[in-house]
Amino acid sequence: MRCGIVLPFFDAADVAECAARAEATGWDGVFLAESVWGVDAWVALTAAAMRTSKLVLGTMLTPLPRVKPWDLASKVGTLDRLSGGRVRLAVGLGAPHPGWTAFEPDQGRAERALLLEEGLAVYDGLMRGQPFSFSGKRYSVGPTDFFPRRRPCSAPACRCGWWARTRAGCRCGGRRGGTGCCPTSSRPARRRGARRARRNWRRSSRWSGRCGRPKACRGRVTTWWRRA
């Protein structure tokens, strides 16, 4: 089992320093929360990428409903190429809090779920390269030959983790390019919840048609245990 650290809202220079120390002491990954306002998580992760060579870098998590999926695909693809394929993206609905609602009203869980579903479909499609088109209730994307023409990510469908505790959430992730669930816990007593999340992911992958039998899903699950 691999272990990663979820850092609080440090400045970019502090994130880079912590990442370098984490890699030197044997940690496998460093993850950042993505805030609405403050330190940009992707800039901080870029700084960490320049100080490390093996450490996995990512967010925990990115609230995709409030982010344009093409903007996210550009950021993730750029950092993934810079780091040599070390980026992992975790997405979810996001939990409205004062740091969010001070700038944007909460659209409601149903609307955020729709934006998440369509946003992940657009993200996954763009990561697979052009030509790509999508038509949904909230997003409409047409093929383009505008720069960049090359595939933005070296392994498009293998860069998105999925934060989900329910079968429905895992099933959505399986359909839309997700390659694993990311349960986190700071207490050993919550490991049963992580096991349940893994079990849901395996079942949902089978239901969504991504594989024919549970055994094929075993290598698809990535679990990150965090330490504060």
Secondary structure, 3 states (H helix, E strand, C coil): CCEEEEECCCCHHHHHHHHHHHHHCCCCEEEECCCCCCCCHHHHHHHHHHHCCCCEEEECCEEHHHCCHHHHHHHHHHHHHHHCCCEEEEEECCCCCHHHHCCCCCCCHHHHHHHHHHHHHHHHHHHCCCCCCEECCCCEECCCCCCCCCCCCCCHHHCEEECCCCHHHHHHHHHCCCCCECCCCCCHHHHHHHHHHHHHHHHHHHHCCCCCCHHHHHHHCCCCECCC
